[in-house]
Amino acid sequence: MRKLIEFDDDTFAKLKQLARDRMATFQELADEAFADLMKKHGIPIDLRDALKKSVAGAETPAKQGKTSSKTGKKK
């Protein structure tokens, strides 16, 4: 899917230079930036990340029944 994003001239020039310096395409920079943004907000990037997050969420309730080593009481 294609979408238009507008940048001011200075920002676009810096992004183009960054792409050249890293020997990457502008699309690769955009993919990396959006993946980092989704990761920051806890949104799975792909199926693999979604499955990992699902498994991690399923393991959390099992840990709540453990007792504290200091008091012997349930948390």
Backbone as JSON Lines, residues from 0, in Angstrom:
{"i":0,"aa":"M","n":[0.84,-1.16,0.0],"ca":[0.0,0.0,0.0],"c":[0.9,1.24,0.0]}
{"i":1,"aa":"R","n":[0.54,2.18,-0.77],"ca":[1.32,3.41,-0.84],"c":[0.56,4.56,-0.2]}
{"i":2,"aa":"K","n":[1.28,5.36,0.57],"ca":[0.73,6.55,1.2],"c":[1.73,7.68,1.02]}
{"i":3,"aa":"L","n":[1.24,8.88,0.96],"ca":[2.11,10.04,0.84],"c":[2.39,10.63,2.21]}
{"i":4,"aa":"I","n":[3.65,10.95,2.44],"ca":[4.06,11.61,3.66],"c":[4.86,12.83,3.24]}
{"i":5,"aa":"E","n":[4.55,13.96,3.84],"ca":[5.22,15.2,3.47],"c":[6.3,15.56,4.49]}
{"i":6,"aa":"F","n":[7.49,15.9,4.01],"ca":[8.6,16.34,4.84],"c":[9.01,17.73,4.4]}
{"i":7,"aa":"D","n":[9.52,18.51,5.34],"ca":[10.09,19.79,4.92],"c":[11.42,19.49,4.22]}
{"i":8,"aa":"D","n":[11.91,20.45,3.46],"ca":[13.11,20.23,2.63],"c":[14.33,19.81,3.44]}
{"i":9,"aa":"D","n":[14.54,20.46,4.58],"ca":[15.71,20.16,5.41],"c":[15.66,18.72,5.95]}
{"i":10,"aa":"T","n":[14.51,18.3,6.46],"ca":[14.36,16.94,6.99],"c":[14.56,15.91,5.88]}
{"i":11,"aa":"F","n":[13.98,16.16,4.72],"ca":[14.11,15.22,3.62],"c":[15.57,15.09,3.17]}
{"i":12,"aa":"A","n":[16.28,16.21,3.13],"ca":[17.7,16.18,2.75],"c":[18.52,15.36,3.75]}
{"i":13,"aa":"K","n":[18.22,15.53,5.03],"ca":[18.94,14.77,6.06],"c":[18.61,13.28,5.97]}
{"i":14,"aa":"L","n":[17.37,12.94,5.69],"ca":[17.0,11.53,5.54],"c":[17.67,10.9,4.33]}
{"i":15,"aa":"K","n":[17.73,11.64,3.23],"ca":[18.41,11.14,2.04],"c":[19.89,10.91,2.32]}
{"i":16,"aa":"Q","n":[20.52,11.84,3.04],"ca":[21.94,11.69,3.37],"c":[22.16,10.5,4.3]}
{"i":17,"aa":"L","n":[21.29,10.33,5.27],"ca":[21.38,9.19,6.17],"c":[21.26,7.87,5.39]}
{"i":18,"aa":"A","n":[20.35,7.82,4.46],"ca":[20.2,6.62,3.63],"c":[21.48,6.36,2.84]}
{"i":19,"aa":"R","n":[22.06,7.39,2.28],"ca":[23.32,7.22,1.53],"c":[24.44,6.74,2.44]}
{"i":20,"aa":"D","n":[24.55,7.35,3.61],"ca":[25.61,6.99,4.56],"c":[25.5,5.53,5.0]}
{"i":21,"aa":"R","n":[24.3,5.05,5.15],"ca":[24.08,3.67,5.6],"c":[23.95,2.69,4.44]}
{"i":22,"aa":"M","n":[24.06,3.2,3.23],"ca":[23.88,2.4,2.01],"c":[22.54,1.65,2.06]}
{"i":23,"aa":"A","n":[21.5,2.41,2.42],"ca":[20.15,1.86,2.51],"c":[19.23,2.7,1.63]}
{"i":24,"aa":"T","n":[18.03,2.19,1.43],"ca":[17.05,2.96,0.68],"c":[16.21,3.77,1.66]}
{"i":25,"aa":"F","n":[15.52,4.74,1.12],"ca":[14.62,5.54,1.94],"c":[13.54,4.62,2.54]}
{"i":26,"aa":"Q","n":[13.08,3.64,1.77],"ca":[12.06,2.69,2.25],"c":[12.58,1.9,3.45]}
{"i":27,"aa":"E","n":[13.84,1.48,3.41],"ca":[14.42,0.74,4.54],"c":[14.47,1.6,5.8]}
{"i":28,"aa":"L","n":[14.8,2.89,5.64],"ca":[14.79,3.8,6.78],"c":[13.38,3.92,7.36]}
{"i":29,"aa":"A","n":[12.4,4.07,6.48],"ca":[11.02,4.2,6.92],"c":[10.54,2.93,7.62]}
{"i":30,"aa":"D","n":[10.86,1.76,7.06],"ca":[10.47,0.49,7.69],"c":[11.05,0.37,9.09]}
{"i":31,"aa":"E","n":[12.32,0.72,9.23],"ca":[12.97,0.65,10.54],"c":[12.33,1.63,11.53]}
{"i":32,"aa":"A","n":[12.06,2.83,11.08],"ca":[11.47,3.85,11.95],"c":[10.09,3.43,12.43]}
{"i":33,"aa":"F","n":[9.26,2.91,11.53],"ca":[7.91,2.52,11.92],"c":[7.93,1.27,12.79]}
{"i":34,"aa":"A","n":[8.86,0.36,12.55],"ca":[8.99,-0.82,13.4],"c":[9.38,-0.41,14.82]}
{"i":35,"aa":"D","n":[10.31,0.54,14.94],"ca":[10.72,1.04,16.26],"c":[9.55,1.72,16.97]}
{"i":36,"aa":"L","n":[8.76,2.47,16.24],"ca":[7.6,3.16,16.82],"c":[6.58,2.16,17.34]}
{"i":37,"aa":"M","n":[6.3,1.13,16.56],"ca":[5.34,0.11,17.0],"c":[5.86,-0.66,18.21]}
{"i":38,"aa":"K","n":[7.16,-0.97,18.22],"ca":[7.76,-1.67,19.36],"c":[7.66,-0.82,20.62]}
{"i":39,"aa":"K","n":[7.91,0.48,20.5],"ca":[7.84,1.4,21.62],"c":[6.44,1.39,22.25]}
{"i":40,"aa":"H","n":[5.42,1.25,21.43],"ca":[4.04,1.27,21.92],"c":[3.45,-0.12,22.15]}
{"i":41,"aa":"G","n":[4.3,-1.15,22.07],"ca":[3.86,-2.5,22.37],"c":[2.99,-3.15,21.32]}
{"i":42,"aa":"I","n":[3.08,-2.69,20.09],"ca":[2.29,-3.26,19.0],"c":[3.16,-4.28,18.27]}
{"i":43,"aa":"P","n":[2.69,-5.54,18.16],"ca":[3.5,-6.55,17.46],"c":[3.74,-6.16,16.01]}
{"i":44,"aa":"I","n":[4.97,-6.37,15.55],"ca":[5.35,-5.99,14.2],"c":[4.92,-7.05,13.19]}
{"i":45,"aa":"D","n":[5.06,-8.31,13.58],"ca":[4.72,-9.4,12.67],"c":[4.11,-10.54,13.48]}
{"i":46,"aa":"L","n":[3.78,-11.63,12.82],"ca":[3.16,-12.77,13.48],"c":[4.04,-13.33,14.59]}
{"i":47,"aa":"R","n":[5.32,-13.39,14.36],"ca":[6.24,-13.92,15.36],"c":[6.19,-13.1,16.65]}
{"i":48,"aa":"D","n":[6.21,-11.77,16.51],"ca":[6.13,-10.9,17.69],"c":[4.77,-11.05,18.39]}
{"i":49,"aa":"A","n":[3.7,-11.18,17.61],"ca":[2.37,-11.35,18.2],"c":[2.3,-12.64,19.01]}
{"i":50,"aa":"L","n":[2.88,-13.72,18.49],"ca":[2.87,-15.0,19.21],"c":[3.7,-14.92,20.49]}
{"i":51,"aa":"K","n":[4.86,-14.26,20.43],"ca":[5.68,-14.1,21.63],"c":[4.94,-13.32,22.71]}
{"i":52,"aa":"K","n":[4.26,-12.25,22.29],"ca":[3.51,-11.43,23.23],"c":[2.35,-12.23,23.82]}
{"i":53,"aa":"S","n":[1.7,-13.05,23.01],"ca":[0.6,-13.88,23.47],"c":[1.07,-14.9,24.5]}
{"i":54,"aa":"V","n":[2.2,-15.54,24.24],"ca":[2.75,-16.53,25.18],"c":[3.17,-15.85,26.48]}
{"i":55,"aa":"A","n":[3.79,-14.69,26.39],"ca":[4.22,-13.97,27.58],"c":[3.01,-13.57,28.43]}
{"i":56,"aa":"G","n":[1.91,-13.19,27.79],"ca":[0.7,-12.82,28.52],"c":[0.06,-14.02,29.18]}
{"i":57,"aa":"A","n":[0.17,-15.2,28.58],"ca":[-0.41,-16.41,29.14],"c":[0.39,-16.91,30.34]}
{"i":58,"aa":"E","n":[1.67,-16.63,30.39],"ca":[2.52,-17.08,31.49],"c":[2.37,-16.21,32.73]}
{"i":59,"aa":"T","n":[1.96,-14.98,32.6],"ca":[1.88,-14.05,33.72],"c":[0.95,-14.53,34.85]}
{"i":60,"aa":"P","n":[-0.3,-14.98,34.59],"ca":[-1.17,-15.41,35.7],"c":[-0.6,-16.59,36.49]}
{"i":61,"aa":"A","n":[0.16,-17.47,35.89],"ca":[0.73,-18.61,36.59],"c":[1.74,-18.17,37.64]}
{"i":62,"aa":"K","n":[2.38,-17.06,37.45],"ca":[3.39,-16.57,38.38],"c":[2.77,-15.87,39.58]}
{"i":63,"aa":"Q","n":[1.52,-15.48,39.53],"ca":[0.89,-14.72,40.61],"c":[0.63,-15.57,41.85]}
{"i":64,"aa":"G","n":[0.56,-16.88,41.73],"ca":[0.27,-17.74,42.87],"c":[1.48,-18.06,43.72]}
{"i":65,"aa":"K","n":[2.65,-17.66,43.34],"ca":[3.88,-17.95,44.11],"c":[3.9,-17.16,45.41]}
{"i":66,"aa":"T","n":[4.6,-17.68,46.39],"ca":[4.71,-17.0,47.69],"c":[5.99,-16.2,47.76]}
{"i":67,"aa":"S","n":[5.96,-15.21,48.59],"ca":[7.14,-14.37,48.8],"c":[8.11,-15.1,49.72]}
{"i":68,"aa":"S","n":[9.38,-15.04,49.41],"ca":[10.38,-15.73,50.22],"c":[10.59,-15.05,51.58]}
{"i":69,"aa":"K","n":[10.27,-13.79,51.7],"ca":[10.47,-13.06,52.96],"c":[9.36,-13.36,53.97]}
{"i":70,"aa":"T","n":[8.1,-13.32,53.52],"ca":[7.0,-13.43,54.46],"c":[6.28,-14.78,54.42]}
{"i":71,"aa":"G","n":[6.44,-15.53,53.36],"ca":[5.75,-16.8,53.21],"c":[4.3,-16.61,52.82]}
{"i":72,"aa":"K","n":[3.87,-15.37,52.61],"ca":[2.49,-15.06,52.23],"c":[2.39,-15.0,50.71]}
{"i":73,"aa":"K","n":[1.18,-15.26,50.23],"ca":[0.95,-15.12,48.78],"c":[0.98,-13.67,48.39]}
{"i":74,"aa":"K","n":[1.48,-13.43,47.2],"ca":[1.53,-12.05,46.69],"c":[0.16,-11.64,46.2]}
